[in-house]
Amino acid sequence: MDFECLRLGTAGSQHRIELSNHRIASNIVYCGDLSMVKCTLCKRRNAVYLRPYSGEKLCAKCFCISIENKVRGTISEYEMLQPNDKIMVAVSGGKDSVTLLHILAKIEKDYPRASLQAVTVDEGIRGYRDQAIKFAVKNCRKLGVEHVVTSFKDLFGVKLDELVRIIQEKTREKGGLTPCAYCGVLRRRALNIAAREASVDKLATAHNLDDEAQTILLNMVHGDALRIARVKPFLNERRVRLVQRVKPLCEVPEKEVAFYAYLRRIEFQGVPCPYASTALRNDVRVMLNRMEEKHAGLKFTLFKSAERIRPALEKMVEESKLVECKFCGETTVGDVCKLCSMLRELNILH
């Protein structure tokens, strides 16, 4: 995924870092002569990272420990995981999901009754997903994590590339949803099916702080502010046929996930999805990054604000009665689930 720029070294000098043959662009800034600046935490090693929102200057070791502790803290704060949970991690092969897999694998060692496995969804994007699956497989093998691959083609009878061609033909004149809108619905269903078939207790996804902040704004832009009440770090309601989801990286900024992966020498796919640029989320991402550059900590503020108002929003939202979709049998709030509705509109499901 493209960031803006990674500035390393002393003031006045800038260097690029390549991760998995991909240029990282983030506004990770190092100030002053690194040989003179010591880590804020250990007071001994040279600092390599400045956190603009906290003012901390961290060495490589303390930075990595801080990320791992942040994840542990988030899991504890929201009571995401239990000591004997069977956990499935959604691993796309990108930096966020692979980093989450490595951190959870490290945490899981402290809980012998817990177990960890991974799932990768092959959407069917030619020249993109094949490479990502290789990174997912390689990291799972390195960590000794059981790994399964599922696909849109097997589950829904259509690849995303095929779906996009149909979408373009159907919506050429009147406009319509972007490929990302369809992909998101299909991916969530594919992940839930994989987690349910594996009989796991929790499905962990790698949504980071940036993702969460973007989603909050997108809900506002789409005129669905009450949806903030339903999109949580931990979907703690137990519902039939729906595996509980957790987001252990939800309080870690995207650029810090990337830098952690670099320091830990974690290999991942760095090429962005070819359809990502079509989504409104991309514009929101650019806007938030520019605002964060000028007002450090803004993403945290947005996330915490949503957390504070969520209880009030939850009181305003009527609890939906869940029923089975009359076509696929999956849990939904109406007669027809969103996935079946989408596919029927495109004449893929009859």
C-alpha positions in Angstrom: 0.0 0.0 0.0 1.3 3.5 -0.8 2.1 5.9 1.9 3.6 9.4 1.5 7.2 9.3 2.4 9.5 7.7 5.0 12.1 10.1 6.2 15.1 8.6 8.0 18.4 9.8 9.4 19.5 13.2 10.6 17.8 16.4 10.0 18.5 17.6 6.5 19.0 14.1 5.1 16.3 11.8 3.8 16.5 8.2 2.8 14.0 5.7 1.3 13.3 2.3 2.7 12.0 -0.5 0.5 9.8 -3.2 2.0 9.3 -6.3 -0.1 10.3 -4.3 -3.2 7.7 -1.7 -2.3 8.3 1.9 -1.4 6.8 2.9 1.9 5.5 6.4 2.2 4.6 7.5 5.6 5.4 10.6 7.6 7.6 8.8 10.1 10.0 11.7 11.0 13.3 11.5 12.8 14.6 14.8 14.2 18.1 15.9 15.0 21.3 13.9 15.0 20.3 10.3 15.8 23.7 9.7 17.4 22.9 12.3 20.0 19.2 11.5 20.7 18.5 8.7 23.2 15.4 6.6 23.5 12.7 8.2 25.8 12.0 4.9 27.4 15.2 3.0 27.9 17.5 6.1 28.0 20.3 4.0 26.6 19.9 3.2 22.9 19.7 5.6 20.0 16.3 6.8 19.0 15.1 5.8 15.5 11.5 6.9 15.7 9.6 10.1 16.7 6.0 9.8 17.6 4.5 13.2 16.8 1.3 12.6 18.8 3.2 11.7 22.0 6.6 13.3 21.6 8.3 10.0 22.4 11.6 9.2 20.7 12.0 5.5 20.6 14.8 3.0 19.7 14.0 0.1 17.5 13.6 -2.3 20.5 11.4 -0.1 22.5 9.3 0.8 19.5 8.5 -2.8 18.7 7.8 -3.6 22.4 5.4 -0.5 22.5 3.4 -1.8 19.5 3.1 -5.3 21.0 2.1 -3.8 24.4 -0.5 -1.6 22.6 -2.0 -4.7 21.0 -2.0 -6.5 24.4 -3.6 -3.5 26.0 -6.3 -3.2 23.3 -7.1 -6.9 23.7 -7.4 -6.5 27.5 -9.4 -3.2 27.3 -12.1 -4.6 25.1 -11.8 -8.2 26.5 -11.4 -9.4 23.0 -9.8 -12.8 23.7 -10.0 -15.4 26.4 -7.1 -17.7 27.5 -8.7 -20.8 25.8 -9.9 -19.2 22.6 -9.5 -20.8 19.2 -8.6 -17.8 17.0 -8.6 -17.4 13.3 -6.6 -14.5 11.7 -7.7 -13.1 8.4 -4.4 -12.9 6.5 -4.4 -11.2 3.1 -0.7 -11.1 2.8 -0.4 -7.4 3.3 1.5 -5.6 6.0 -1.4 -5.2 8.5 -2.6 -8.8 8.5 0.8 -10.4 8.4 2.0 -8.1 11.2 -1.1 -9.0 13.3 -0.4 -12.7 12.7 3.2 -12.3 14.0 2.1 -10.4 17.1 -0.8 -12.8 18.0 1.5 -15.8 17.4 3.9 -14.2 20.0 1.1 -13.5 22.5 -0.4 -16.9 22.0 2.8 -18.6 23.3 1.9 -17.3 26.7 -1.5 -19.1 26.6 -1.0 -22.8 26.0 -4.8 -23.5 26.0 -5.3 -21.0 23.1 -4.8 -21.9 19.4 -4.1 -19.9 16.3 -4.9 -20.5 12.7 -5.2 -18.3 9.6 -7.4 -17.9 6.5 -6.8 -16.1 3.2 -9.5 -15.1 0.8 -8.7 -15.4 -2.9 -11.0 -12.8 -4.5 -9.8 -13.6 -7.9 -7.8 -10.5 -8.9 -5.4 -11.5 -11.6 -1.7 -10.5 -11.0 -2.4 -9.3 -7.5 -3.9 -12.0 -5.2 -1.6 -14.8 -6.3 1.5 -12.9 -5.0 -0.3 -12.0 -1.7 -1.2 -15.7 -1.1 2.5 -16.6 -1.4 3.4 -14.1 1.3 0.5 -15.4 3.5 1.6 -19.0 3.1 5.3 -18.2 3.7 4.6 -16.3 7.0 2.2 -19.0 8.3 4.8 -21.7 7.6 7.5 -19.7 9.4 5.3 -19.3 12.4 3.9 -22.8 12.3 0.3 -21.6 12.0 -2.3 -23.7 10.2 -3.5 -22.0 7.1 -6.4 -22.4 4.8 -7.3 -20.6 1.5 -10.9 -20.0 0.4 -12.1 -18.2 -2.7 -14.9 -16.2 -4.2 -15.0 -18.6 -7.1 -15.6 -21.6 -4.9 -18.1 -19.9 -2.6 -20.0 -17.7 -4.9 -19.2 -19.0 -8.4 -17.6 -15.8 -9.6 -14.2 -14.1 -9.4 -13.9 -10.4 -8.5 -12.4 -9.6 -12.0 -15.5 -11.3 -13.6 -17.7 -9.4 -11.2 -16.1 -6.1 -12.1 -16.7 -6.7 -15.8 -20.4 -7.4 -15.1 -20.7 -4.3 -12.8 -19.2 -2.1 -15.5 -21.6 -3.4 -18.1 -24.6 -3.1 -15.8 -23.8 0.4 -14.4 -22.2 2.1 -17.4 -25.0 4.6 -17.8 -26.7 4.9 -14.4 -23.6 4.6 -12.2 -23.5 2.3 -9.2 -21.4 0.7 -6.4 -17.7 0.4 -6.7 -15.9 -2.9 -6.9 -14.7 -2.4 -3.3 -18.4 -2.2 -2.1 -19.1 -5.7 -3.6 -15.7 -7.1 -2.5 -16.3 -6.0 1.1 -19.6 -7.8 1.3 -18.2 -11.0 -0.3 -15.1 -11.0 1.8 -16.9 -10.6 5.1 -19.1 -13.5 4.1 -16.2 -15.7 3.0 -14.3 -15.0 6.3 -17.3 -15.8 8.4 -17.9 -19.1 6.6 -14.3 -20.1 6.9 -14.2 -19.2 10.7 -17.5 -21.0 11.3 -16.4 -24.2 9.4 -13.2 -24.1 11.5 -15.2 -23.9 14.7 -13.2 -21.0 16.0 -14.3 -18.7 18.8 -12.9 -15.4 17.4 -12.1 -14.1 14.0 -9.3 -11.5 14.2 -9.0 -8.9 11.4 -6.2 -6.4 10.9 -8.1 -3.1 10.9 -5.7 -0.5 12.1 -6.3 3.0 13.6 -6.4 4.6 10.1 -9.0 2.1 8.9 -11.2 2.8 11.9 -11.0 6.6 11.6 -11.8 6.3 7.9 -14.8 4.2 8.6 -16.2 6.6 11.1 -16.0 9.5 8.6 -17.4 7.3 5.8 -20.4 6.5 7.9 -21.0 10.2 8.4 -20.5 11.0 4.7 -22.9 8.2 3.7 -25.5 9.6 6.0 -25.5 6.6 8.3 -24.0 7.9 11.5 -25.9 5.4 13.6 -23.8 2.7 12.0 -21.0 3.8 14.3 -22.9 2.0 17.0 -22.5 -1.3 15.2 -18.9 -1.0 14.0 -16.9 -1.7 17.1 -13.4 -2.9 17.9 -15.0 -6.1 19.3 -18.4 -7.3 18.1 -19.3 -8.9 21.4 -22.8 -10.0 20.6 -23.1 -13.7 20.2 -25.3 -14.5 17.2 -26.2 -17.7 15.4 -23.9 -18.5 12.5 -21.9 -15.3 13.0 -18.4 -15.7 14.5 -17.4 -12.9 16.9 -14.9 -10.5 15.3 -12.0 -8.7 17.0 -9.7 -5.9 15.8 -6.5 -6.0 17.9 -4.7 -3.4 15.8 -7.5 -0.8 16.0 -5.4 1.6 18.1 -2.2 1.3 16.1 -1.6 3.8 13.3 -1.0 2.4 9.9 2.5 3.9 9.5 3.5 2.3 12.8 2.3 -1.1 11.6 4.5 -0.7 8.5 7.6 0.4 10.5 7.1 -2.5 12.9 7.0 -4.9 9.9 10.2 -3.3 8.7 12.1 -3.6 12.0 10.9 -7.2 12.5 11.9 -8.0 8.9 8.4 -9.3 8.2 7.8 -10.0 4.5 4.5 -8.9 3.0 2.9 -7.8 -0.3 3.4 -4.1 -0.8 1.4 -3.6 -4.0 -2.0 -2.0 -3.5 -5.2 -3.6 -4.9 -5.8 -2.4 -8.4 -9.4 -1.5 -7.5 -8.6 0.5 -4.4 -8.4 3.8 -6.1 -12.1 3.6 -7.1 -13.4 3.8 -3.6 -14.4 6.9 -1.6 -12.3 5.5 1.3 -9.2 6.4 -0.7 -10.2 10.1 -0.8 -11.0 10.0 3.0 -7.6 8.4 3.6 -5.8 11.2 1.8 -7.7 13.8 3.7 -7.1 12.3 7.1 -3.4 11.8 6.4 -3.1 15.5 5.5 -4.9 16.6 8.6 -2.8 14.2 10.8 0.3 15.8 9.4 -0.8 19.2 10.6 -2.6 18.1 13.8 -0.8 15.0 15.3 -3.1 12.7 17.2 -6.3 13.6 15.2 -7.0 10.0 14.2 -6.8 8.9 17.9 -9.1 11.8 18.8 -11.6 10.7 16.1 -11.5 7.1 17.2 -11.9 7.9 20.9 -14.7 10.3 20.2 -16.6 7.6 18.5 -16.0 5.3 21.4 -17.4 7.9 23.8 -20.6 8.5 21.9 -21.2 4.9 21.0 -23.2 4.0 24.1 -25.6 6.9 23.3 -25.9 5.8 19.7 -26.6 2.2 20.8 -29.6 3.4 22.7 -31.0 5.0 19.6 -30.6 2.0 17.4 -33.3 -0.6 17.6 -32.0 -4.2 18.0 -32.5 -5.9 14.7 -34.3 -9.2 14.6 -32.1 -11.7 12.8 -33.6 -14.2 10.4 -32.3 -16.6 7.7 -31.9 -15.3 4.1 -34.5 -17.1 2.0 -31.8 -17.8 -0.7 -28.6 -18.7 1.1 -29.8 -19.4 4.6 -27.2 -17.1 6.2 -28.1 -14.7 9.0 -29.5 -11.4 8.0 -31.9 -8.6 9.1 -34.3 -9.0 6.2 -35.7 -11.6 3.9 -32.7 -11.4 1.6 -29.2 -10.7 2.7 -27.0 -8.0 1.2 -24.8 -10.5 -0.7 -27.7 -12.3 -2.3 -29.4 -8.9 -3.1 -26.2 -7.7 -4.9 -25.7 -10.9 -6.9 -29.3 -11.0 -7.9 -29.2 -7.5 -9.2 -26.3 -8.5 -11.4 -28.1 -11.7 -12.5 -25.4 -13.8 -11.0 -27.8 -15.4 -8.5 -31.2 -16.5 -9.7 
